[in-house]
Structure formats: structure tokens, C-alpha cells
Amino acid sequence: MSKVKKMMKKSRKLKDTTNQSHKSQKTKLNKTKKKKITATSNNSKQQSNKKKKIKRIPKTKDKHTTKKGKEKKNSQGKRKSKKENENGEHNKSNHQMIPENTEEKRQQQAKIGKMWKLSDFEIGRPLGRGKFGNVYLAREKKSKYIVALKVLFKKELQKGGVEHQLRREIEIQSRLRHPNVLRLFGYFYDDNRIFLILEYAGKGELYKKLCKLGHFDEKTSSQYIRSLASALSYCHSKHVIHRDIKPENILISINGDLKIADFGWSVHAPNSRRNTMCGTLDYLPPEMILGKGHDQNVDLWSLGVLLFEFLVGTPPFETEGHQETYRKIVKTDFVIPEYISSGAKDLIKKLLVRDPKKRISLEQLKQHPWILEYNCSDNDN
């Protein structure tokens, strides 16, 4: 029994030692695991710190870049605001440049491309009647601006074969800007009519005034001729030949200024001579009657005829028959009354010259002694 007990004790000791060894191994394993975990945690911390450090580097760069970015944004913002301010100021200036109830507003609207219609106007009394239509006093409703509304009937234009002539008149007159040229502000049309929006000349036709007075004195005639010469000089600088200067085609403004109107026979001829016979019989130049080419000098001849009629009351070549008138024009056969001053006679003779090249020029006309006698030479319209 004692032996058996001894054997039992030994086995228990072995078990205890094995258990202790297992426990020690477990503790060692746990320690190693803990070390590994701590090592891995430390590594992860280090890596995270490195990552943080790596993140911090671009942050410092980003700060500089953001400053620059802010500066760029601010500069861009400032530029935009400048542009906005400039645009705002530009719009304001444009608004100021178009004052209400003025001619400038209408001109600006014409540039923009205003589409006019009859309902835009209040129609007043008739101002005149013609072969192709009538002229009425009218007022534009928004601006209250007074105009002359010329109403032309399409059927009458087609019967007369003057559609092309009207088209040319609109193209030429709408582009001219001179104090002594009647303004054409615009036009519109419907199925049966064509409407021309014209400057209103309050005192009507010069022809009616001439008929009423019989003739003009030399001072008035000199002033009229000079203003017409200024207008024609402007037209010629734009390569426009009127070709139908006569009292019926000249209007008087409310201030007494002359306005050349009716550009129906006018032509834009920058580099060519014309061969069409046109105009009014008493005012035709010799080159037209002879069928020769003509240029802007035809207007100088007409100005000479006009000056004669201003002073005398009748045209210089007026006769009972057309053929006799043609003959007198070709031969420049005219007589100036004795009561006309020598200065006026000299100018008439220098304008009514058969050879177009020998006629006095418009610039020379404005410096003629008889013109300077009644006009200020320092200002030219």
C-alpha cells in the first residue's frame, strides 16, 4: 500500500509540473502575443503618425496655395466687379445718350433697327399732295416728336415705274446728316402703302415763298446759295449727286434754314459718270441735253439757275416750248437784268458755263466776294 501511495504522489507531482509548464507556456505565449499586439499597435501608431506627418506637409503647401488662390479669386473678383461697374456705367451712359423726346433718341432707335408701324403715330393735317401720294403732319406717340409722314401708294409707284427710284432715294437720304439736308429717319410699309418718316420743315416749300414774294433780295439770295453750297459740298463728299436742285425740292425749317429734299433723282456715283437724262427742264445742264456723261458738276449748273431765279423770279432759259428751252440751254443763251449787282452777275456767269470742268467749284463759290459780303466766312455748316 505504501508503494501504491508513493506511486500516486509521483503521478500527481508529474501532473502538477506538466500543468505548471503548460501554464508557463501559456503565459509566455500570451506575453509574446501581447508584445506582438503592442508592437503592431506601436507600428500602426508610428504609421499613423507618419501619415499624419505626410498629411501635414501638403497642408502647409495648401496654405500657401490657398493664399495665392484667394488672391487670384480676389483679383478675379475685383476684375469682374470692374467689368460689371464698367458695364453698368456704359449702360448708364448709353441711357444718358438717349434723352427722351429728342431727335437723338429717334436716331438711336433707327440704328437699333426699330420696326415702325402706323399705330406708332398720331396723324395730323395734310402738308402736301403729290403724284404718288400725300404728306401728313404726324407725331410719334412715345417721344412726342413731330415728323412729316410721306404716304406713297404702291400701285401708283408701279404705274410710274419708279420703284427703283424710291428705293435709291431711301438708301441715299437715310445716310445723309447735314443741317441743310432734310433727314429721313426711317420707313415702313403695309400691303398697299409705303411710309417715309421725314424731318418736319415747319415753313414749307421754298417755291411757295418765292412765288409769294416774286423774288428775293441779294442778301437773302446770297445766304440761301451759301447754305445750299455747303449742303451740296457735303453730298458730293459722300459721292452723292442730287441732279434735281430746284425751289420745289427745297424746304424751309421752322428756324428759317433751307433743307434740300426729294432725293428721287439723286445717285451715288463714286467713280463713274452718269448718262441718264433727269431733272426738271429749266434746270437741265447742257451735257445732259447733248447726251454726254455727267458728274457732280450738274449740281453747280442747277445752283446757277437757282441763283438767277432767286434774284429775277424766273429761270434764265424759260421759254414757251421745250425745243427753244433746249436750244437756249445748249448755247447758254441768257440775259441778266441790269438791276442785278455786279457781284451777283459774276457768280451767275461762273456757274452757268457750258463746259462742266470750267464751272466754279463749291469751295470757290463759298469764298466768292458776293457770298462773303453777306455771310460770315469763319463758320461753315
ZAMARGU-4260 file (C-alpha; in steps of 0.2 Angstrom, whole numbers, plus 5000, padded with zeros to 4 digits):
<rodrens>
0) 5000/5000/5000 | 5014/5011/5004 | 5021/5008/4987 | 5005/5012/4979 | 5003/5028/4988
5) 5021/5033/4984 | 5016/5030/4965 | 5001/5040/4967 | 5010/5055/4974 | 5023/5054/4960
10) 5009/5054/4947 | 5001/5070/4955 | 5018/5079/4955 | 5020/5075/4937 | 5003/5082/4933
15) 5007/5097/4943 | 5023/5100/4934 | 5015/5097/4917 | 5001/5109/4922 | 5013/5122/4928
20) 5024/5120/4912 | 5008/5122/4902 | 5003/5137/4912 | 5020/5145/4910 | 5020/5141/4891
25) 5003/5149/4890 | 5009/5164/4900 | 5024/5165/4888 | 5013/5164/4873 | 5001/5177/4880
30) 5016/5188/4883 | 5023/5186/4866 | 5005/5189/4859 | 5004/5205/4869 | 5021/5210/4864
35) 5016/5207/4846 | 5000/5217/4848 | 5009/5231/4856 | 5022/5231/4843 | 5009/5231/4829
40) 4999/5244/4838 | 5015/5254/4840 | 5019/5251/4822 | 5002/5257/4817 | 5003/5272/4828
45) 5020/5276/4820 | 5012/5273/4803 | 4998/5284/4808 | 5010/5297/4814 | 5019/5296/4798
50) 5003/5298/4789 | 4999/5312/4799 | 5016/5320/4796 | 5014/5316/4777 | 4997/5325/4778
55) 5004/5340/4787 | 5016/5343/4773 | 5004/5346/4760 | 4993/5356/4772 | 5007/5369/4774
60) 5009/5369/4755 | 4990/5371/4753 | 4990/5386/4765 | 5002/5395/4753 | 4992/5389/4738
65) 4976/5394/4746 | 4983/5411/4749 | 4988/5413/4731 | 4971/5405/4726 | 4962/5418/4737
70) 4972/5432/4730 | 4968/5425/4712 | 4950/5424/4717 | 4950/5441/4724 | 4959/5448/4709
75) 4947/5439/4698 | 4933/5445/4709 | 4939/5463/4708 | 4941/5462/4689 | 4923/5455/4687
80) 4917/5469/4698 | 4926/5482/4687 | 4919/5474/4672 | 4902/5475/4680 | 4905/5493/4685
85) 4911/5497/4668 | 4896/5489/4660 | 4884/5497/4672 | 4892/5514/4669 | 4892/5510/4650
90) 4873/5506/4651 | 4870/5522/4661 | 4880/5532/4648 | 4870/5525/4634 | 4854/5529/4643
95) 4860/5546/4646 | 4865/5547/4627 | 4847/5544/4623 | 4837/5558/4631 | 4818/5557/4629
100) 4808/5567/4617 | 4823/5572/4607 | 4830/5569/4589 | 4845/5559/4596 | 4833/5546/4603
105) 4824/5543/4587 | 4841/5542/4578 | 4847/5529/4591 | 4831/5519/4588 | 4834/5519/4570
110) 4852/5512/4572 | 4845/5499/4584 | 4833/5494/4570 | 4816/5500/4576 | 4802/5492/4567
115) 4789/5506/4564 | 4771/5504/4561 | 4757/5516/4558 | 4749/5514/4575 | 4766/5522/4582
120) 4760/5539/4576 | 4746/5551/4578 | 4741/5558/4561 | 4738/5577/4559 | 4734/5588/4545
125) 4740/5586/4527 | 4755/5595/4522 | 4755/5592/4503 | 4749/5581/4489 | 4759/5573/4475
130) 4758/5561/4460 | 4762/5546/4470 | 4754/5550/4487 | 4752/5563/4501 | 4762/5570/4516
135) 4755/5572/4533 | 4760/5580/4549 | 4762/5567/4562 | 4768/5564/4580 | 4777/5549/4587
140) 4767/5543/4602 | 4781/5539/4614 | 4793/5553/4611 | 4780/5566/4606 | 4792/5570/4591
145) 4784/5579/4577 | 4788/5572/4559 | 4782/5573/4542 | 4774/5556/4536 | 4775/5554/4517
150) 4762/5541/4512 | 4766/5533/4494 | 4754/5521/4486 | 4762/5505/4479 | 4750/5504/4464
155) 4755/5522/4458 | 4773/5519/4460 | 4771/5503/4450 | 4762/5513/4436 | 4775/5526/4436
160) 4789/5513/4436 | 4798/5522/4450 | 4800/5508/4462 | 4819/5508/4460 | 4820/5527/4461
165) 4811/5526/4478 | 4822/5513/4484 | 4838/5523/4479 | 4830/5538/4487 | 4828/5529/4504
170) 4845/5522/4503 | 4854/5538/4500 | 4844/5551/4510 | 4843/5540/4526 | 4863/5541/4527
175) 4865/5559/4525 | 4867/5570/4540 | 4869/5589/4537 | 4859/5604/4544 | 4854/5609/4526
180) 4848/5592/4521 | 4831/5585/4526 | 4833/5570/4537 | 4825/5553/4533 | 4823/5544/4550
185) 4815/5528/4543 | 4802/5519/4533 | 4789/5506/4535 | 4775/5498/4524 | 4760/5488/4523
190) 4751/5479/4509 | 4746/5495/4499 | 4757/5509/4505 | 4775/5514/4509 | 4778/5527/4523
195) 4793/5538/4524 | 4797/5546/4541 | 4804/5563/4537 | 4810/5578/4546 | 4797/5591/4548
200) 4801/5608/4539 | 4789/5620/4548 | 4789/5634/4534 | 4785/5623/4519 | 4792/5624/4502
205) 4804/5637/4496 | 4795/5638/4480 | 4779/5645/4488 | 4789/5658/4497 | 4797/5663/4481
210) 4780/5664/4472 | 4773/5675/4486 | 4787/5687/4486 | 4791/5687/4467 | 4810/5686/4470
215) 4822/5688/4485 | 4834/5702/4489 | 4853/5699/4486 | 4856/5697/4505 | 4843/5683/4506
220) 4849/5675/4490 | 4867/5675/4495 | 4864/5667/4511 | 4852/5654/4503 | 4865/5650/4490
225) 4879/5648/4503 | 4869/5636/4514 | 4864/5626/4498 | 4883/5626/4493 | 4888/5619/4510
230) 4874/5605/4509 | 4880/5600/4491 | 4898/5600/4496 | 4894/5588/4509 | 4883/5577/4497
235) 4897/5577/4485 | 4910/5572/4498 | 4899/5557/4501 | 4898/5554/4482 | 4880/5559/4480
240) 4874/5569/4466 | 4857/5577/4468 | 4853/5581/4450 | 4836/5589/4453 | 4840/5605/4463
245) 4825/5617/4461 | 4814/5628/4473 | 4801/5614/4474 | 4814/5602/4481 | 4820/5614/4495
250) 4810/5616/4511 | 4812/5629/4525 | 4813/5624/4543 | 4804/5632/4557 | 4820/5642/4561
255) 4821/5648/4543 | 4835/5636/4537 | 4835/5628/4520 | 4833/5609/4518 | 4837/5600/4502
260) 4824/5587/4500 | 4817/5574/4487 | 4832/5564/4483 | 4822/5554/4470 | 4833/5558/4455
265) 4849/5558/4466 | 4863/5545/4463 | 4878/5538/4472 | 4892/5538/4459 | 4909/5537/4467
270) 4919/5533/4452 | 4908/5534/4436 | 4899/5547/4425 | 4881/5546/4423 | 4871/5546/4406
275) 4853/5547/4412 | 4843/5562/4407 | 4834/5568/4423 | 4828/5583/4432 | 4817/5597/4428
280) 4818/5605/4411 | 4823/5623/4416 | 4837/5616/4427 | 4844/5604/4415 | 4863/5606/4411
285) 4870/5606/4393 | 4879/5590/4395 | 4863/5581/4399 | 4853/5588/4384 | 4868/5583/4372
290) 4868/5565/4379 | 4885/5567/4386 | 4891/5559/4403 | 4889/5570/4418 | 4896/5571/4436
295) 4893/5581/4451 | 4896/5597/4441 | 4877/5596/4436 | 4873/5602/4453 | 4883/5618/4450
300) 4874/5622/4435 | 4857/5620/4444 | 4864/5631/4458 | 4867/5645/4445 | 4850/5643/4438
305) 4843/5644/4456 | 4853/5659/4460 | 4846/5668/4444 | 4828/5663/4449 | 4830/5669/4467
310) 4835/5687/4460 | 4824/5688/4445 | 4809/5677/4449 | 4810/5667/4433 | 4823/5654/4427
315) 4836/5660/4414 | 4831/5649/4400 | 4812/5649/4402 | 4803/5649/4385 | 4785/5644/4379
320) 4792/5627/4370 | 4803/5613/4376 | 4814/5614/4360 | 4818/5633/4362 | 4822/5630/4380
325) 4834/5616/4375 | 4842/5627/4362 | 4845/5641/4374 | 4852/5630/4387 | 4865/5622/4375
330) 4870/5639/4369 | 4870/5646/4387 | 4859/5660/4380 | 4853/5670/4394 | 4852/5689/4399
335) 4855/5695/4417 | 4844/5711/4421 | 4853/5727/4424 | 4847/5729/4442 | 4857/5714/4447
340) 4873/5719/4456 | 4890/5716/4448 | 4895/5703/4461 | 4879/5693/4458 | 4881/5694/4439
345) 4899/5687/4441 | 4894/5672/4451 | 4880/5668/4439 | 4891/5668/4424 | 4904/5657/4433
350) 4891/5644/4437 | 4882/5644/4420 | 4896/5638/4410 | 4894/5626/4396 | 4910/5616/4399
355) 4907/5607/4416 | 4925/5607/4420 | 4926/5626/4419 | 4912/5630/4432 | 4917/5637/4448
360) 4919/5624/4462 | 4908/5624/4478 | 4924/5629/4488 | 4927/5643/4477 | 4909/5649/4477
365) 4909/5650/4496 | 4924/5662/4495 | 4917/5672/4481 | 4916/5691/4486 | 4897/5692/4484
370) 4895/5677/4495 | 4907/5684/4508 | 4898/5701/4508 | 4883/5694/4516 | 4889/5679/4525
375) 4902/5675/4539 | 4917/5666/4531 | 4923/5659/4548 | 4910/5646/4550 | 4904/5633/4538
380) 4890/5621/4541
</rodrens>
